[in-house]
Amino acid sequence: MVFYYTMLSLNTADLTPVQIQSYLNHAVAPRPICLASTVDKDGNVNLSPFSFFNVFSVNPPICVFSPSRRVRDNTTKHTLENIKEVPECVINIVNYDMVQQMSLSSVEYPAGVNEFIKAGLTELPSTMVKPPRVAESKIQLECVVREVISLGDTPGAGNLVIAEVKVIHINEDILNADGSIDQHKTDQVARLGGDWYCRVTADSLFKVAKPVSAIGIGVDAVPYAIRNSKVLTGNNLGQLGNVVALPTDDAIEAYSQSDELKEIFDATIGDSQTRDLQLHLKAKQLLDEGRVEEAWMVLLM
């Protein structure tokens, strides 16, 4: 399956920081949001969101976020200045019910102004670090800053804050009975480019099967006629290549006796081209429903 696209190729040396920022923010998305609370040496609280953020290690548990230098005037953010004075922070994960308040906290208020108050968010005392938690956040990570790595002194240059997670607070409303987080209940949001965000809802969630103890056969092992199907997509081929072994001849024969498959065979007697098309359409339906083994049986009939 080969695709040909017309590509716009850009050399970053020919772009302004504003242009690079726009392209990357739209391209590298969605990005989780770190709503970071910090304090300065005098105890003044600051709250600010960062979408240049992710988890980078679990042993030790490390999150990294980047308060970049402002593209507009090359100044640094209060979060960075605070962390250099008091190397602690709380990473508050943003959910949909607080997304507008999170956005409001990004306003560049003067130093010393408490964004908790400006955004109408509630301070909750931390158990191990000085900065407070955001009570409205369903997941709060108390962190000690290990290191701050400057990536430059020009407008838009990042500063990697390497934060070790010391305490994890989780709202019990989003937990399953076994104490794990239920992804359907987190209602998280993520940052895109410009003013765009996205929301993780039940309708937008899906699973991708990924074996951890066995090796899939790979797309290259899928028969040529299936691999070059005009019906199956690249995602479908990925599903087919993710199986450990193909179904047996006996299983295929038994499955072919179903009423739905018999109907396809009866309707396409003497027309192999239409039969192949209908079988591929049926296989695609099964793959879209996550019934990979059955789809293989249909394709191998």
Order of alpha helices (4+ residues) and beta strands (2+ residues): alpha-beta-beta-beta-beta-alpha-beta-alpha-alpha-beta-beta-beta-beta-beta-beta-alpha-alpha-alpha-alpha-alpha-alpha
